[in-house]
Amino acid sequence: MISAVAWIPKGVAKSKPDRTVLTAEELEELKNQVGSDGEWEEADSADEDASSSEEDEVAKAMEVAQSVKEAAARPAPGAGDLAAAMAELDMDRYDEESDGEGAAAARLLGAGNPGQAYYANPAADPYLGDKGDSESESGSEADAEELSASDVLIMAARNEDDVSNLEVWVYEEADERGPGNLYVHHSLLLPAFPLSVAWLDLCPGGAARRNLAAVGSFEPGIELWDLDRLDAVEPVATLGGADYEATRLADARRKKKGKKKGKKGRAAPDVEVRPGSHTDAVLGLAWNREFRNVLASASADHCVKVWDVGTGACSATLQHHSSKVQAVAWNPVEHAVLLSGGFDRRAVIADVRAGEGAAGRGWSVPADVEAVTWDPFSPTCFAVASEDGGVCTYDARAGEGAAPLWTLRAHAKAACALDHCPAVAGLVLTASTDKQVKLWNTRGQQPVQLASQDLGVGAVFSASFCRDQPLLVAAGGALGTVAVWDAAVEAAVAELAGVTARQPTAVEE
C-alpha cells in the first residue's frame, strides 16, 4: 500500500544523485546496532521462535519422509541396465580419439593453447566485445539515473509484505516525443511502517538547501532522509525518537541491582525516548515554507509538536486535543498559525508564538478528522475532512465554535485526503477509501462537483495538487501504486481555471 504521497518541488533534486559508500567503521557500527537490537528481541520472541522451530522441524520431517517414499517407489537398477549404460559410455576406448572427434574438439576448445584463450590478444576475439561496449553500458545506466530539470517528482511511502520504502517517482508529461511516463526512479528502505511524509530543504546543523523528506511512522521519531542519495542506509537525522543508549544504560542498572538475572527469559526493557520526543506514532507532518527551520508534527500521543529542524530540538508541545492528532497545516499568510485536527472530533487553531500554555481555538466536527487544509485565497478559512466522508469549511473570523460556512457529503466512505489548488481559487480536491478522487468548485454557496476519477490505486489514502503544475494531482492507495491525474483534461476544471482543456493522453507505467 501507499500510505502517503507528497510532491517534490521542481529543480531541487540533483540531476545526478549520489551513491552511498560505507566505510569499514560505519559497517561495524551498523552491525553493532543490529546486534544490540536483536538482544532484546530475542527474549520477546523466544516462545514464538520455539513454536516456529517446532513447525519447521515437522515440515522438514514430512519432506524427508516423502522423499524416502518416492525413492522406495522407484525400481532399483538391474544388472542389465548397468551393462547397457557402461556399453554406451564405451569406457574401454575412452582414451582413444578419432580424427573427427579431435578436429571437433579443437574447433570447440582450441588447439595448442590448453587452458588458455584461443586468441593471444583478447581484443581480436569477436565474442569478448570491446571496451567501448562496457563503457556504453555504464553510460546508459548513468543516463537512466540522471534527472531532467523538467521532470516532476513525487515521493511515496510504501509498505508491502512488512517491508517499508520511501520511493521517488518521476512523472514525464506527454509531448512530441511520446506519451506520458510514470515510474519509480529509486527507493530507500525504511525501518518502520511509514504513515506521513513532508518535503523540506533544511538539515540539522546546516543552512544549505537540501532535498529531504521528513517521514513519520509507528515509531515516535521523525526521520529526515536525503532524497538525492540513491541507496541511503540511514536517515541524515532523526527528530526525537527512541534513545537506545539511555535504554541500554537503564537496563544495565536494573541488571546490576539483581532485579533480572541472566539473559534467558529477560523481557525487553521499555525503550526510552529522547527529550522532547513524541511517545507514539507520528500521523501527520507539515513543513513551514516561510520559516524553513520549522516543522510541525501530529501524533497518536495526543500532542502537536513544533520542531526547530536546524537544531533538531522540539521548540513547543501543544496539548489541545484529547485524542490522537491526525493532521496539521500551517496558515499560508500568518505563518505562525497552526491548524490541527484529531480523533476527538475537533479542529484547533493555535498561534505557536503564544507559548505552550496558551489555549487554542477549537471547532467541533461531525466525525474523526482525517485531513485539514487552509484556503490560500481566503486565508482565514479552513476545511476539514472527516471519517464519515464529510467536508466542512469554517471561517476563523466567526469565532470559536461557529457553524461551518458549508458542509458537504463528499464521499460514501472516509475522506482521507483534502487539498486546495494553489493556483485556482475555489478548486478543492477530496479523496476517499471509496477509491474516488473528486474535484469541486467551492466558489458558490454550496460546492459543485466538477470531476471524479477512479485512478486505479484502490482505496485512496493520500492525494494532493502539485505546486509547480497546479492542475496535476498525485494519489496513492491500497493497491501500492501512484497515479497522476492531469485535471486540465476535464472541461469543467479547465473552465474554472481559465485554461483550454487538454486532450487526454496515455501514461505509461
MITIBA-940969 format. One record per residue (C-alpha): residue number from 1; residue in three letters; chain; x, y, z. Coordinates in steps of 0.02 Angstrom, whole numbers, m for minus. Last residue first. Layout:
// MITIBA-940969
- nr | rest | kette | east | north | up
- NUM | ALA | A | X | Y | Z
...
***
This chain:
// MITIBA-940969
- nr | rest | kette | east | north | up
- 509 | GLU | A | 197 | 143 | m811
- 508 | GLU | A | 148 | 227 | m974
- 507 | VAL | A | 26 | 373 | m966
- 506 | ALA | A | m99 | 391 | m1107
- 505 | THR | A | m154 | 564 | m1161
- 504 | PRO | A | m318 | 657 | m1136
- 503 | GLN | A | m331 | 816 | m1241
- 502 | ARG | A | m308 | 974 | m1142
- 501 | ALA | A | m447 | 1094 | m1094
- 500 | THR | A | m402 | 1274 | m1131
- 499 | VAL | A | m369 | 1373 | m973
- 498 | GLY | A | m474 | 1486 | m862
- 497 | ALA | A | m454 | 1376 | m708
- 496 | LEU | A | m642 | 1358 | m688
- 495 | GLU | A | m658 | 1317 | m874
- 494 | ALA | A | m516 | 1192 | m866
- 493 | VAL | A | m599 | 1105 | m719
- 492 | ALA | A | m766 | 1093 | m810
- 491 | ALA | A | m682 | 1028 | m969
- 490 | GLU | A | m583 | 892 | m880
- 489 | VAL | A | m418 | 869 | m972
- 488 | ALA | A | m343 | 1003 | m860
- 487 | ALA | A | m359 | 881 | m714
- 486 | ASP | A | m199 | 792 | m765
- 485 | TRP | A | m214 | 643 | m649
- 484 | VAL | A | m56 | 559 | m585
- 483 | ALA | A | m62 | 385 | m508
- 482 | VAL | A | 45 | 302 | m376
- 481 | THR | A | 45 | 116 | m337
- 480 | GLY | A | 27 | 1 | m188
- 479 | LEU | A | m150 | m61 | m218
- 478 | ALA | A | m211 | 19 | m55
- 477 | GLY | A | m180 | 198 | m106
- 476 | GLY | A | m82 | 337 | m187
- 475 | ALA | A | m135 | 497 | m274
- 474 | ALA | A | m49 | 636 | m371
- 473 | VAL | A | m149 | 779 | m448
- 472 | LEU | A | m85 | 894 | m586
- 471 | LEU | A | m184 | 1053 | m612
- 470 | PRO | A | m64 | 1159 | m510
- 469 | GLN | A | 95 | 1123 | m608
- 468 | ASP | A | 231 | 1186 | m490
- 467 | ARG | A | 125 | 1174 | m332
- 466 | CYS | A | 64 | 998 | m374
- 465 | PHE | A | m108 | 957 | m303
- 464 | SER | A | m132 | 822 | m171
- 463 | ALA | A | m185 | 643 | m135
- 462 | SER | A | m165 | 517 | 7
- 461 | PHE | A | m255 | 362 | 70
- 460 | VAL | A | m355 | 316 | m85
- 459 | ALA | A | m437 | 144 | m80
- 458 | GLY | A | m378 | 61 | m239
- 457 | VAL | A | m243 | 146 | m343
- 456 | GLY | A | m336 | 133 | m508
- 455 | LEU | A | m366 | 319 | m532
- 454 | ASP | A | m553 | 308 | m501
- 453 | GLN | A | m599 | 482 | m558
- 452 | SER | A | m725 | 618 | m517
- 451 | ALA | A | m749 | 788 | m597
- 450 | LEU | A | m829 | 959 | m570
- 449 | GLN | A | m932 | 928 | m412
- 448 | VAL | A | m1020 | 1085 | m352
- 447 | PRO | A | m989 | 1156 | m178
- 446 | GLN | A | m1128 | 1258 | m95
- 445 | GLN | A | m1142 | 1446 | m77
- 444 | GLY | A | m1032 | 1472 | m229
- 443 | ARG | A | m844 | 1473 | m255
- 442 | THR | A | m821 | 1294 | m194
- 441 | ASN | A | m797 | 1211 | m364
- 440 | TRP | A | m753 | 1030 | m326
- 439 | LEU | A | m632 | 897 | m387
- 438 | LYS | A | m653 | 714 | m337
- 437 | VAL | A | m535 | 567 | m313
- 436 | GLN | A | m633 | 406 | m293
- 435 | LYS | A | m574 | 238 | m223
- 434 | ASP | A | m713 | 231 | m89
- 433 | THR | A | m565 | 247 | 31
- 432 | SER | A | m575 | 431 | m8
- 431 | ALA | A | m508 | 581 | m100
- 430 | THR | A | m554 | 765 | m97
- 429 | LEU | A | m484 | 905 | m204
- 428 | VAL | A | m539 | 1087 | m199
- 427 | LEU | A | m541 | 1221 | m334
- 426 | GLY | A | m611 | 1381 | m259
- 425 | ALA | A | m471 | 1495 | m318
- 424 | VAL | A | m356 | 1413 | m445
- 423 | ALA | A | m167 | 1424 | m417
- 422 | PRO | A | m130 | 1330 | m255
- 421 | CYS | A | m272 | 1204 | m280
- 420 | HIS | A | m344 | 1170 | m108
- 419 | ASP | A | m318 | 997 | m33
- 418 | LEU | A | m410 | 858 | 59
- 417 | ALA | A | m364 | 675 | 80
- 416 | CYS | A | m434 | 533 | 187
- 415 | ALA | A | m620 | 563 | 160
- 414 | ALA | A | m686 | 406 | 244
- 413 | LYS | A | m825 | 317 | 149
- 412 | ALA | A | m978 | 368 | 47
- 411 | HIS | A | m890 | 526 | m11
- 410 | ALA | A | m911 | 715 | m23
- 409 | ARG | A | m1056 | 742 | 96
- 408 | LEU | A | m1028 | 930 | 100
- 407 | THR | A | m1050 | 1058 | 238
- 406 | TRP | A | m1043 | 1245 | 212
- 405 | LEU | A | m991 | 1402 | 304
- 404 | PRO | A | m971 | 1296 | 460
- 403 | ALA | A | m1054 | 1346 | 624
- 402 | ALA | A | m952 | 1446 | 749
- 401 | GLY | A | m864 | 1353 | 892
- 400 | GLU | A | m726 | 1480 | 909
- 399 | GLY | A | m755 | 1642 | 816
- 398 | ALA | A | m830 | 1697 | 652
- 397 | ARG | A | m659 | 1761 | 599
- 396 | ALA | A | m595 | 1581 | 590
- 395 | ASP | A | m708 | 1549 | 441
- 394 | TYR | A | m755 | 1365 | 430
- 393 | THR | A | m768 | 1236 | 290
- 392 | CYS | A | m838 | 1062 | 318
- 391 | VAL | A | m805 | 901 | 221
- 390 | GLY | A | m897 | 736 | 251
- 389 | GLY | A | m841 | 560 | 210
- 388 | ASP | A | m885 | 492 | 383
- 387 | GLU | A | m701 | 489 | 434
- 386 | SER | A | m690 | 676 | 413
- 385 | ALA | A | m617 | 811 | 301
- 384 | VAL | A | m588 | 985 | 375
- 383 | ALA | A | m577 | 1149 | 280
- 382 | PHE | A | m501 | 1316 | 330
- 381 | CYS | A | m546 | 1498 | 304
- 380 | THR | A | m446 | 1647 | 368
- 379 | PRO | A | m325 | 1626 | 223
- 378 | SER | A | m457 | 1659 | 89
- 377 | PHE | A | m358 | 1630 | m72
- 376 | PRO | A | m239 | 1501 | 4
- 375 | ASP | A | m387 | 1409 | 85
- 374 | TRP | A | m311 | 1314 | 231
- 373 | THR | A | m310 | 1123 | 242
- 372 | VAL | A | m358 | 983 | 361
- 371 | ALA | A | m365 | 793 | 344
- 370 | GLU | A | m439 | 638 | 430
- 369 | VAL | A | m536 | 714 | 575
- 368 | ASP | A | m648 | 597 | 675
- 367 | ALA | A | m831 | 639 | 647
- 366 | PRO | A | m960 | 781 | 647
- 365 | VAL | A | m836 | 924 | 677
- 364 | SER | A | m819 | 1033 | 832
- 363 | TRP | A | m717 | 1193 | 819
- 362 | GLY | A | m575 | 1245 | 933
- 361 | ARG | A | m472 | 1399 | 974
- 360 | GLY | A | m305 | 1362 | 1056
- 359 | ALA | A | m261 | 1396 | 1236
- 358 | ALA | A | m88 | 1462 | 1277
- 357 | GLY | A | 18 | 1352 | 1389
- 356 | GLU | A | 142 | 1301 | 1256
- 355 | GLY | A | 187 | 1476 | 1201
- 354 | ALA | A | 94 | 1617 | 1115
- 353 | ARG | A | 214 | 1613 | 967
- 352 | VAL | A | 138 | 1446 | 914
- 351 | ASP | A | m26 | 1532 | 871
- 350 | ALA | A | m154 | 1393 | 885
- 349 | ILE | A | m306 | 1342 | 781
- 348 | VAL | A | m396 | 1182 | 831
- 347 | ALA | A | m509 | 1063 | 735
- 346 | ARG | A | m606 | 942 | 845
- 345 | ARG | A | m681 | 770 | 826
- 344 | ASP | A | m576 | 697 | 968
- 343 | PHE | A | m493 | 593 | 832
- 342 | GLY | A | m390 | 743 | 784
- 341 | GLY | A | m369 | 902 | 684
- 340 | SER | A | m233 | 1034 | 683
- 339 | LEU | A | m213 | 1211 | 614
- 338 | LEU | A | m55 | 1310 | 650
- 337 | VAL | A | m32 | 1499 | 649
- 336 | ALA | A | 150 | 1556 | 647
- 335 | HIS | A | 150 | 1584 | 458
- 334 | GLU | A | 2 | 1702 | 456
- 333 | VAL | A | m12 | 1702 | 266
- 332 | PRO | A | m15 | 1519 | 208
- 331 | ASN | A | m76 | 1455 | 378
- 330 | TRP | A | 21 | 1299 | 427
- 329 | ALA | A | m64 | 1128 | 420
- 328 | VAL | A | m78 | 981 | 542
- 327 | ALA | A | m164 | 811 | 534
- 326 | GLN | A | m211 | 656 | 635
- 325 | VAL | A | m199 | 703 | 818
- 324 | LYS | A | m247 | 556 | 929
- 323 | SER | A | m362 | 601 | 1073
- 322 | SER | A | m395 | 740 | 1199
- 321 | HIS | A | m326 | 879 | 1091
- 320 | HIS | A | m254 | 1050 | 1136
- 319 | GLN | A | m88 | 987 | 1203
- 318 | LEU | A | 38 | 1090 | 1106
- 317 | THR | A | 223 | 1049 | 1128
- 316 | ALA | A | 347 | 1184 | 1078
- 315 | SER | A | 530 | 1202 | 1024
- 314 | CYS | A | 572 | 1019 | 997
- 313 | ALA | A | 756 | 1004 | 954
- 312 | GLY | A | 849 | 954 | 795
- 311 | THR | A | 949 | 1116 | 800
- 310 | GLY | A | 910 | 1174 | 624
- 309 | VAL | A | 749 | 1073 | 618
- 308 | ASP | A | 672 | 1177 | 756
- 307 | TRP | A | 521 | 1068 | 790
- 306 | VAL | A | 341 | 1110 | 833
- 305 | LYS | A | 246 | 970 | 918
- 304 | VAL | A | 62 | 926 | 918
- 303 | CYS | A | 9 | 806 | 1054
- 302 | HIS | A | m124 | 672 | 1081
- 301 | ASP | A | 9 | 533 | 1092
- 300 | ALA | A | m56 | 472 | 923
- 299 | SER | A | 45 | 612 | 846
- 298 | ALA | A | 41 | 770 | 743
- 297 | SER | A | 203 | 852 | 686
- 296 | ALA | A | 254 | 1029 | 640
- 295 | LEU | A | 418 | 1075 | 556
- 294 | VAL | A | 510 | 1242 | 569
- 293 | ASN | A | 685 | 1276 | 501
- 292 | ARG | A | 613 | 1338 | 336
- 291 | PHE | A | 519 | 1482 | 414
- 290 | GLU | A | 414 | 1537 | 265
- 289 | ARG | A | 381 | 1364 | 193
- 288 | ASN | A | 334 | 1289 | 362
- 287 | TRP | A | 339 | 1099 | 344
- 286 | ALA | A | 186 | 997 | 394
- 285 | LEU | A | 182 | 819 | 462
- 284 | GLY | A | 44 | 699 | 515
- 283 | LEU | A | 22 | 530 | 600
- 282 | VAL | A | 181 | 514 | 705
- 281 | ALA | A | 160 | 357 | 811
- 280 | ASP | A | 185 | 367 | 999
- 279 | THR | A | 295 | 447 | 1132
- 278 | HIS | A | 335 | 606 | 1037
- 277 | SER | A | 507 | 672 | 1077
- 276 | GLY | A | 553 | 824 | 1181
- 275 | PRO | A | 695 | 735 | 1271
- 274 | ARG | A | 744 | 574 | 1182
- 273 | VAL | A | 636 | 421 | 1206
- 272 | GLU | A | 657 | 274 | 1325
- 271 | VAL | A | 628 | 96 | 1268
- 270 | ASP | A | 540 | m9 | 1399
- 269 | PRO | A | 656 | m154 | 1428
- 268 | ALA | A | 640 | m316 | 1329
- 267 | ALA | A | 596 | m461 | 1442
- 266 | ARG | A | 734 | m574 | 1507
- 265 | GLY | A | 691 | m758 | 1478
- 264 | LYS | A | 872 | m804 | 1455
- 263 | LYS | A | 986 | m654 | 1477
- 262 | GLY | A | 1028 | m683 | 1657
- 261 | LYS | A | 953 | m618 | 1816
- 260 | LYS | A | 828 | m475 | 1822
- 259 | LYS | A | 803 | m371 | 1976
- 258 | GLY | A | 982 | m401 | 2026
- 257 | LYS | A | 1029 | m221 | 2053
- 256 | LYS | A | 1158 | m239 | 1915
- 255 | LYS | A | 1026 | m298 | 1793
- 254 | ARG | A | 921 | m143 | 1827
- 253 | ARG | A | 1073 | m31 | 1803
- 252 | ALA | A | 1115 | m117 | 1638
- 251 | ASP | A | 936 | m92 | 1578
- 250 | ALA | A | 948 | 94 | 1618
- 249 | LEU | A | 1112 | 107 | 1524
- 248 | ARG | A | 1043 | 13 | 1374
- 247 | THR | A | 886 | 121 | 1373
- 246 | ALA | A | 990 | 281 | 1379
- 245 | GLU | A | 1089 | 219 | 1229
- 244 | TYR | A | 931 | 166 | 1138
- 243 | ASP | A | 853 | 338 | 1146
- 242 | ALA | A | 698 | 310 | 1040
- 241 | GLY | A | 634 | 453 | 937
- 240 | GLY | A | 655 | 641 | 940
- 239 | LEU | A | 695 | 719 | 772
- 238 | THR | A | 803 | 597 | 675
- 237 | ALA | A | 946 | 649 | 561
- 236 | VAL | A | 1031 | 606 | 396
- 235 | PRO | A | 924 | 449 | 389
- 234 | GLU | A | 1005 | 278 | 369
- 233 | VAL | A | 1051 | 158 | 230
- 232 | ALA | A | 1050 | 283 | 86
- 231 | ASP | A | 1050 | 195 | m83
- 230 | LEU | A | 1009 | 327 | m213
- 229 | ARG | A | 1057 | 483 | m117
- 228 | ASP | A | 973 | 644 | m176
- 227 | LEU | A | 817 | 607 | m74
- 226 | ASP | A | 914 | 627 | 89
- 225 | TRP | A | 803 | 561 | 228
- 224 | LEU | A | 745 | 651 | 386
- 223 | GLU | A | 668 | 532 | 513
- 222 | ILE | A | 534 | 585 | 636
- 221 | GLY | A | 544 | 482 | 796
- 220 | PRO | A | 399 | 407 | 894
- 219 | GLU | A | 394 | 245 | 790
- 218 | PHE | A | 233 | 200 | 700
- 217 | SER | A | 296 | 313 | 562
- 216 | GLY | A | 329 | 494 | 516
- 215 | VAL | A | 447 | 532 | 373
- 214 | ALA | A | 527 | 701 | 336
- 213 | ALA | A | 597 | 702 | 160
- 212 | LEU | A | 749 | 799 | 104
- 211 | ASN | A | 818 | 890 | m48
- 210 | ARG | A | 943 | 1010 | 30
- 209 | ARG | A | 968 | 1197 | 43
- 208 | ALA | A | 1124 | 1243 | 140
- 207 | ALA | A | 1097 | 1307 | 317
- 206 | GLY | A | 1172 | 1162 | 413
- 205 | GLY | A | 1171 | 1080 | 584
- 204 | PRO | A | 1004 | 995 | 566
- 203 | CYS | A | 950 | 979 | 383
- 202 | LEU | A | 846 | 1104 | 287
- 201 | ASP | A | 752 | 1086 | 123
- 200 | LEU | A | 586 | 1007 | 170
- 199 | TRP | A | 463 | 882 | 95
- 198 | ALA | A | 331 | 804 | 206
- 197 | VAL | A | 283 | 622 | 235
- 196 | SER | A | 158 | 527 | 343
- 195 | LEU | A | 119 | 349 | 399
- 194 | PRO | A | 277 | 250 | 362
- 193 | PHE | A | 293 | 71 | 432
- 192 | ALA | A | 465 | 62 | 512
- 191 | PRO | A | 649 | 39 | 465
- 190 | LEU | A | 635 | 121 | 293
- 189 | LEU | A | 725 | 59 | 137
- 188 | LEU | A | 753 | 199 | 12
- 187 | SER | A | 684 | 195 | m165
- 186 | HIS | A | 741 | 249 | m337
- 185 | HIS | A | 671 | 317 | m501
- 184 | VAL | A | 499 | 237 | m486
- 183 | TYR | A | 400 | 264 | m646
- 182 | LEU | A | 271 | 375 | m731
- 181 | ASN | A | 278 | 414 | m918
- 180 | GLY | A | 174 | 524 | m1030
- 179 | PRO | A | 155 | 480 | m1213
- 178 | GLY | A | 285 | 517 | m1347
- 177 | ARG | A | 422 | 632 | m1409
- 176 | GLU | A | 301 | 770 | m1460
- 175 | ASP | A | 248 | 786 | m1279
- 174 | ALA | A | 169 | 684 | m1140
- 173 | GLU | A | 222 | 736 | m966
- 172 | GLU | A | 361 | 643 | m877
- 171 | TYR | A | 318 | 595 | m698
- 170 | VAL | A | 463 | 527 | m595
- 169 | TRP | A | 432 | 433 | m432
- 168 | VAL | A | 545 | 437 | m279
- 167 | GLU | A | 503 | 294 | m161
- 166 | LEU | A | 515 | 284 | 28
- 165 | ASN | A | 509 | 101 | 73
- 164 | SER | A | 434 | m16 | 203
- 163 | VAL | A | 442 | m206 | 202
- 162 | ASP | A | 305 | m294 | 303
- 161 | ASP | A | 240 | m382 | 146
- 160 | GLU | A | 219 | m214 | 60
- 159 | ASN | A | 231 | m41 | 138
- 158 | ARG | A | 255 | 114 | 34
- 157 | ALA | A | 283 | 299 | 69
- 156 | ALA | A | 280 | 399 | m93
- 155 | MET | A | 386 | 543 | m154
- 154 | ILE | A | 336 | 632 | m313
- 153 | LEU | A | 448 | 714 | m443
- 152 | VAL | A | 406 | 815 | m599
- 151 | ASP | A | 547 | 806 | m725
- 150 | SER | A | 584 | 967 | m821
- 149 | ALA | A | 754 | 991 | m740
- 148 | SER | A | 800 | 817 | m801
- 147 | LEU | A | 856 | 677 | m687
- 146 | GLU | A | 1002 | 561 | m723
- 145 | GLU | A | 983 | 382 | m663
- 144 | ALA | A | 941 | 314 | m836
- 143 | ASP | A | 1087 | 410 | m910
- 142 | ALA | A | 1205 | 331 | m784
- 141 | GLU | A | 1145 | 159 | m835
- 140 | SER | A | 1166 | 204 | m1019
- 139 | GLY | A | 1344 | 262 | m985
- 138 | SER | A | 1391 | 102 | m896
- 137 | GLU | A | 1326 | 1 | m1044
- 136 | SER | A | 1417 | 114 | m1167
- 135 | GLU | A | 1577 | 99 | m1067
- 134 | SER | A | 1555 | m89 | m1067
- 133 | ASP | A | 1531 | m90 | m1256
- 132 | GLY | A | 1675 | 30 | m1288
- 131 | LYS | A | 1794 | m87 | m1201
- 130 | ASP | A | 1770 | m214 | m1337
- 129 | GLY | A | 1668 | m370 | m1359
- 128 | LEU | A | 1727 | m540 | m1298
- 127 | TYR | A | 1648 | m636 | m1441
- 126 | PRO | A | 1749 | m555 | m1582
- 125 | ASP | A | 1914 | m606 | m1503
- 124 | ALA | A | 2049 | m492 | m1575
- 123 | ALA | A | 2046 | m377 | m1423
- 122 | PRO | A | 2084 | m529 | m1316
- 121 | ASN | A | 2259 | m540 | m1393
- 120 | ALA | A | 2328 | m717 | m1385
- 119 | TYR | A | 2167 | m779 | m1463
- 118 | TYR | A | 2116 | m957 | m1419
- 117 | ALA | A | 2119 | m915 | m1234
- 116 | GLN | A | 2217 | m1030 | m1120
- 115 | GLY | A | 2186 | m1196 | m1032
- 114 | PRO | A | 2264 | m1293 | m1175
- 113 | ASN | A | 2343 | m1174 | m1301
- 112 | GLY | A | 2394 | m1285 | m1449
- 111 | ALA | A | 2215 | m1316 | m1505
- 110 | GLY | A | 2053 | m1227 | m1469
- 109 | LEU | A | 1905 | m1287 | m1366
- 108 | LEU | A | 1767 | m1305 | m1496
- 107 | ARG | A | 1866 | m1316 | m1658
- 106 | ALA | A | 1997 | m1422 | m1575
- 105 | ALA | A | 1864 | m1536 | m1502
- 104 | ALA | A | 1786 | m1559 | m1674
- 103 | ALA | A | 1955 | m1597 | m1750
- 102 | GLY | A | 1990 | m1723 | m1615
- 101 | GLU | A | 1820 | m1805 | m1637
- 100 | GLY | A | 1846 | m1820 | m1824
- 99 | ASP | A | 2020 | m1889 | m1803
- 98 | SER | A | 1953 | m2021 | m1685
- 97 | GLU | A | 2001 | m2020 | m1503
- 96 | GLU | A | 2059 | m2162 | m1394
- 95 | ASP | A | 2070 | m2128 | m1207
- 94 | TYR | A | 1889 | m2184 | m1175
- 93 | ARG | A | 1907 | m2344 | m1277
- 92 | ASP | A | 1869 | m2463 | m1133
- 91 | MET | A | 1743 | m2337 | m1060
- 90 | ASP | A | 1622 | m2360 | m1204
- 89 | LEU | A | 1494 | m2243 | m1122
- 88 | GLU | A | 1350 | m2333 | m1207
- 87 | ALA | A | 1420 | m2500 | m1155
- 86 | MET | A | 1429 | m2443 | m974
- 85 | ALA | A | 1245 | m2391 | m978
- 84 | ALA | A | 1190 | m2554 | m1055
- 83 | ALA | A | 1286 | m2653 | m925
- 82 | LEU | A | 1208 | m2554 | m784
- 81 | ASP | A | 1031 | m2580 | m850
- 80 | GLY | A | 1061 | m2765 | m874
- 79 | ALA | A | 1122 | m2782 | m695
- 78 | GLY | A | 959 | m2706 | m630
- 77 | PRO | A | 927 | m2529 | m571
- 76 | ALA | A | 813 | m2522 | m417
- 75 | PRO | A | 632 | m2486 | m456
- 74 | ARG | A | 566 | m2313 | m397
- 73 | ALA | A | 434 | m2323 | m260
- 72 | ALA | A | 564 | m2327 | m124
- 71 | ALA | A | 637 | m2162 | m184
- 70 | GLU | A | 465 | m2082 | m182
- 69 | LYS | A | 434 | m2140 | m3
- 68 | VAL | A | 605 | m2081 | 53
- 67 | SER | A | 573 | m1910 | m23
- 66 | GLN | A | 401 | m1900 | 60
- 65 | ALA | A | 476 | m1945 | 229
- 64 | VAL | A | 610 | m1812 | 207
- 63 | GLU | A | 479 | m1681 | 165
- 62 | MET | A | 372 | m1732 | 315
- 61 | ALA | A | 522 | m1719 | 429
- 60 | LYS | A | 561 | m1545 | 363
- 59 | ALA | A | 382 | m1489 | 395
- 58 | VAL | A | 387 | m1557 | 572
- 57 | GLU | A | 555 | m1474 | 605
- 56 | ASP | A | 492 | m1308 | 538
- 55 | GLU | A | 338 | m1317 | 649
- 54 | GLU | A | 449 | m1350 | 801
- 53 | SER | A | 560 | m1203 | 755
- 52 | SER | A | 405 | m1093 | 736
- 51 | SER | A | 348 | m1138 | 911
- 50 | ALA | A | 519 | m1113 | 986
- 49 | ASP | A | 541 | m949 | 892
- 48 | GLU | A | 373 | m886 | 955
- 47 | ASP | A | 417 | m933 | 1133
- 46 | ALA | A | 585 | m845 | 1122
- 45 | SER | A | 517 | m693 | 1029
- 44 | ASP | A | 520 | m569 | 1172
- 43 | ALA | A | 687 | m631 | 1238
- 42 | GLU | A | 771 | m624 | 1067
- 41 | GLU | A | 704 | m451 | 1027
- 40 | TRP | A | 807 | m378 | 1166
- 39 | GLU | A | 970 | m449 | 1102
- 38 | GLY | A | 920 | m414 | 921
- 37 | ASP | A | 926 | m228 | 949
- 36 | SER | A | 1104 | m242 | 1015
- 35 | GLY | A | 1160 | m348 | 867
- 34 | VAL | A | 1080 | m237 | 736
- 33 | GLN | A | 1161 | m83 | 811
- 32 | ASN | A | 1330 | m170 | 821
- 31 | LYS | A | 1320 | m223 | 639
- 30 | LEU | A | 1277 | m44 | 589
- 29 | GLU | A | 1428 | 20 | 686
- 28 | GLU | A | 1542 | m107 | 601
- 27 | LEU | A | 1480 | m52 | 430
- 26 | GLU | A | 1510 | 130 | 475
- 25 | GLU | A | 1688 | 92 | 534
- 24 | ALA | A | 1727 | m5 | 374
- 23 | THR | A | 1672 | 145 | 272
- 22 | LEU | A | 1506 | 143 | 180
- 21 | VAL | A | 1494 | 211 | 3
- 20 | THR | A | 1323 | 286 | m34
- 19 | ARG | A | 1280 | 343 | m209
- 18 | ASP | A | 1240 | 521 | m257
- 17 | PRO | A | 1100 | 579 | m372
- 16 | LYS | A | 1146 | 651 | m544
- 15 | SER | A | 1024 | 791 | m590
- 14 | LYS | A | 1017 | 836 | m407
- 13 | ALA | A | 840 | 868 | m348
- 12 | VAL | A | 782 | 1046 | m313
- 11 | GLY | A | 728 | 1089 | m491
- 10 | LYS | A | 542 | 1060 | m471
- 9 | PRO | A | 475 | 1047 | m295
- 8 | ILE | A | 448 | 869 | m230
- 7 | TRP | A | 264 | 823 | m221
- 6 | ALA | A | 198 | 721 | m75
- 5 | VAL | A | 121 | 547 | m57
- 4 | ALA | A | 65 | 446 | 94
- 3 | SER | A | 9 | 270 | 140
- 2 | ILE | A | 47 | 182 | m24
- 1 | MET | A | 0 | 0 | 0
***
